[in-house]
Amino acid sequence: MGYLSNTVVTVDAILTKKGRELLARGDGSFKITQFALADDEVDYTLYNPDHVSGSAYFGEAIENMPLLEAFPDETQIMKYKLATLPRGTAKLPILDLGFSAIRLKQGASLAITPQTLNYLGSSQTFEAGGYVATIADARVLNTYNGVGINTTEAIALNSTTTLGTNVSKTVIGTSINLTATTVNTLFGSNTQLQTTITVIGRDSGARLTIPVTIIQVTQ
């Protein structure tokens, strides 16, 4: 979604593959319950506190920058979401998944329990709202779900299924469970399948993407 003009409130929105899939069901499962704002297109180095025309013009170059139109590639847009952090925050929160990369053999399972560092002091590393986790290619997993968050939105996302096509899948939870595919035909002539998983803290906005490799087990 993107604002087409910064002088008139006109919004351009297109659906992702997952959005179109949910809309096509026609069962009311397509509902917008939350939204996020981001500043991907803003170059803050253009802020000029020495502008000769005074403080009203310090951000003139930024305000005149072209704005992005909407496009559905989640790896290229909305990467820098705006978040509200407690007053006095000195460091931006970062995520720790316990892994820098995930490698699973066919049929193997793994539980990811994200932690948020530099968030609400050193005494709290888990976010009350949980985490949003998106696997870029849902075909590589037999099962993929989030646990620990029982809101209506989380339950709806965690219960969705895909049709075996190359689409992403998003779940919500304090822990994310995944099991690698056992379908050999997906590998073709390859011995490995590659994708990524992106985890975002729902309260902090902290984001981390790591690679996922599924290794074929040969008899």
C-alpha positions in Angstrom: 0.0 0.0 0.0 1.3 3.5 -0.8 0.3 7.1 -0.8 0.3 8.4 -4.4 0.4 12.0 -3.4 1.6 13.8 -0.2 -0.8 16.7 -0.9 -4.1 14.7 -1.2 -4.9 11.6 0.8 -5.1 9.1 -2.0 -4.1 5.5 -1.2 -3.1 2.9 -3.7 -3.4 -0.7 -2.5 -2.8 -4.1 -4.1 -3.1 -7.5 -2.7 -0.3 -10.0 -2.2 -0.7 -13.6 -3.3 -1.8 -14.5 0.1 -4.4 -11.7 0.1 -5.8 -12.8 -3.2 -6.0 -16.3 -2.0 -8.0 -15.3 1.1 -10.2 -12.9 -0.9 -11.0 -15.7 -3.4 -12.3 -17.9 -0.7 -15.3 -15.6 -0.3 -15.9 -16.9 3.2 -15.0 -13.6 5.1 -11.5 -14.8 6.0 -10.1 -11.7 4.2 -10.2 -9.0 6.9 -7.9 -6.1 7.5 -7.4 -6.0 11.3 -4.1 -4.2 11.5 -1.8 -2.0 9.3 1.7 -0.8 9.4 3.5 2.3 8.3 7.0 2.4 6.9 9.5 4.9 5.6 11.5 2.8 3.1 11.7 5.7 0.6 13.0 8.3 3.0 16.6 9.3 2.9 17.2 11.1 6.3 20.7 12.2 5.3 18.9 14.9 3.2 17.7 16.6 6.4 19.6 19.9 6.3 19.7 21.9 9.6 21.9 24.5 7.9 19.4 25.5 5.3 19.7 29.2 4.5 16.0 29.7 4.6 15.6 28.6 8.2 14.1 25.7 10.2 10.9 25.5 8.1 13.1 24.2 5.2 15.3 21.8 7.1 13.3 18.8 5.7 12.4 20.3 2.4 14.4 17.8 0.3 12.8 14.9 2.2 9.3 16.2 1.7 9.8 16.6 -2.0 11.1 13.0 -2.5 9.0 10.8 -4.8 6.8 8.3 -3.0 6.8 4.6 -3.8 3.8 3.0 -5.4 2.5 -0.2 -3.9 4.0 -3.5 -5.0 3.6 -6.9 -3.3 7.2 -8.2 -2.9 7.5 -8.4 0.8 11.3 -8.7 0.6 11.6 -5.3 -1.0 9.0 -3.1 0.6 7.9 -2.3 4.2 11.3 -3.4 5.5 11.6 -0.4 7.8 8.3 -0.1 9.7 7.6 2.7 12.0 7.3 1.7 15.7 6.5 3.5 19.0 9.1 2.7 21.6 9.2 3.6 25.3 10.6 7.1 26.1 14.2 6.9 26.9 15.0 4.0 24.6 18.7 4.3 23.8 19.1 1.3 21.5 16.9 -0.1 18.8 15.5 -3.6 19.6 17.0 -6.5 17.7 15.8 -10.1 17.3 17.6 -13.2 18.3 16.2 -16.4 16.9 19.0 -18.7 18.2 20.0 -19.4 14.6 21.8 -17.5 11.9 20.5 -20.0 9.4 18.2 -23.0 9.5 19.1 -26.4 7.9 16.6 -29.2 8.2 16.5 -32.7 6.7 13.3 -33.9 5.1 10.7 -34.5 7.8 12.7 -33.0 10.6 11.0 -30.5 13.0 12.2 -27.4 14.7 10.8 -24.9 17.2 11.9 -21.3 17.0 11.5 -19.1 20.1 12.4 -15.5 19.2 13.8 -13.1 21.8 13.9 -9.3 21.5 17.1 -7.7 22.9 17.3 -4.1 23.9 13.6 -4.0 24.6 11.9 -2.8 27.8 15.1 -3.3 29.8 17.2 -6.4 30.3 14.5 -8.1 32.4 12.2 -8.7 29.4 13.2 -10.4 26.2 9.8 -11.7 25.0 7.1 -9.5 23.5 3.6 -9.7 24.9 2.1 -9.4 21.4 4.3 -12.2 20.1 6.0 -12.4 16.7 4.9 -12.5 13.1 6.8 -15.1 11.1 6.6 -15.5 7.3 8.1 -18.4 5.3 8.7 -17.2 1.8 7.8 -20.5 0.1 5.3 -22.6 2.1 5.9 -25.7 -0.1 9.1 -26.5 1.6 7.3 -27.3 4.9 4.8 -30.0 5.8 3.6 -28.1 8.9 4.1 -24.5 9.9 2.3 -22.8 12.8 2.7 -20.4 15.7 1.8 -21.1 19.3 1.4 -18.9 22.4 -0.9 -16.2 21.0 -4.6 -16.9 21.0 -6.1 -13.8 19.5 -8.7 -14.2 16.8 -6.2 -12.9 14.2 -3.5 -15.3 15.3 -5.8 -18.3 15.3 -7.1 -17.4 11.8 -3.5 -17.1 10.4 -2.2 -20.2 12.1 -5.1 -22.3 10.7 -4.8 -21.2 7.1 -3.5 -23.7 4.5 -2.0 -23.2 1.1 -2.8 -25.0 -2.2 0.7 -26.4 -2.8 1.7 -23.4 -4.8 4.8 -21.2 -4.4 3.3 -18.7 -1.9 4.4 -17.4 1.4 2.7 -18.2 4.7 2.5 -16.1 7.8 1.8 -17.2 11.3 1.8 -15.5 14.8 3.0 -16.8 18.1 5.6 -16.6 20.8 7.1 -19.8 19.3 7.1 -21.0 15.7 7.0 -24.7 14.9 8.0 -26.0 11.5 8.5 -29.4 9.9 10.4 -29.9 6.6 8.6 -31.3 3.6 8.7 -35.0 2.8 7.7 -34.5 -0.8 10.5 -35.7 -3.0 9.1 -34.3 -6.3 9.7 -30.7 -5.1 13.5 -31.3 -5.3 13.6 -32.2 -9.0 17.3 -32.7 -9.8 18.4 -30.7 -6.7 19.3 -32.1 -3.3 18.3 -28.9 -1.4 15.5 -26.4 -1.3 16.1 -22.8 -0.4 13.9 -20.2 1.1 13.9 -17.6 3.9 11.9 -16.9 7.1 11.3 -13.4 8.3 10.3 -12.8 11.9 9.0 -9.4 13.1 8.3 -8.4 16.7 4.7 -7.3 16.9 5.4 -4.8 19.7 8.9 -3.6 18.9 8.9 -3.7 15.1 12.3 -5.5 15.2 12.8 -7.6 12.1 15.2 -10.4 11.1 15.4 -12.6 8.0 17.5 -15.8 7.9 17.9 -18.5 5.2 16.2 -21.8 5.4 17.6 -24.9 3.7 15.7 -28.2 3.4 18.0 -31.2 2.6 16.7 -34.2 0.7 17.2 -37.5 2.3 18.2 -40.2 -0.2 17.7 -43.9 0.4 
